[in-house]
Amino acid sequence: MSDSTVAALRPPHSRWRRVPAVLALGLLSGCKMVLFDPRGDIGAQEKHLILVSLGLMLAVVIPVIALTLYFFWRYRETNTEATYSPDWAHSTRIEVVVWAIPCVIVAFLAVLIWRTTHSLDPYRPIESTQAPVRVDVVALNWKWLFIYPDYGIATVNQLTLPVNTPVNFRLTADSIMNSFFIPQLGSQVYAMAGMQTKLHLISDHEGVYDGRSAAYSGSGFSDMHFKTTVTSRGAFDAWVTQVRAEQNMLDKPAYRTLAQPETPGQPAIYANVDPTLFDSVVNQYMQPTGLGDMCGPQARPTAGAMSMQSMKASAE
């Protein structure tokens, strides 16, 4: 019997039995679970918080599902041995269980959230014997600019950090709001035009970690990602020396060129960075100094106007 004949004789529904398994494997193949593989103290604390919160919720969800299935089976119409109590209306024991357990869980979560809100505050500096490395982050359309003010260098779409060293980030955006996120290192923080936010992270493992934008910011959003390379202190210092030897300067005219929308943003390195550049980006919507310094005689629209224009363009 030929293969075509066998396929024709096979029941049609048998071919569809494999579809759920194939779909499940497809979903699992794209699941990296990076939040559960932290490479820094902040990320480890957030993983612990996720697991504890999940465990508390499952402590309610699993018994409810199990009891629901049990009641369906126990009190089915064909089970004549089940107790039939049409006049039953109240049980003190059930009321105590139904109300006491959620109250205890909510109280525990309230204390947990209050403590972690303060301990994991992104503005809170990390205590360490090592001097922190400062990095100023500017969200552009659609790329990331990293400025190292202590070293006078800058990079685009590539972030290099020393291991076991706190990193103090200052973040802003050149136009619409964005979100800075390195999942394996910890918290994500928004970068907003005309404002400055802060983030403190640390990595205790050398490696290369993915960084990305966690907020939709236009047509180039999907390409707005970068690599975070964590190296030894010696390798980091050697990298700084190498970047300082580059001829590319990042002054305000060069920044205006860099700030033009680009998809995808290509990695780049700069030496001799204008020390007032980050503050100028933050203050560019303030009259009169920021606009004039960054954009010349042609006044730029306000941050709110740019956000509305970007949202309108995205909608169209």
Secondary structure, 3 states (H helix, E strand, C coil): CCHHHHHHHCCHHHHHHHHHHHHHHHHHHCCCCHHHCCCCHHHHHHHHHHHHHHHHHHHHHHHHHHHHHHHHHHCCCCCCCCCCCCCCCCCHHHHHHHHHHHHHHHHHHHHHHHHHHHHCCCCCCCCCCCCCEEEEEEEECCEEEEEECCCCEEEECEEEEECCCCEEEEEEECCCCEEEECCCCCCCEEECECCCEEEEECCCCCEEEEEEECCCCCCCHHHCEEEEEEECHHHHHHHHHHHHCCCCEECHHHHHHHCCCCCCCCCEEEEEECCCHHHHHHCCCCCCHHHHHHHCCCCCCCHHHHHHHHHHHHHC
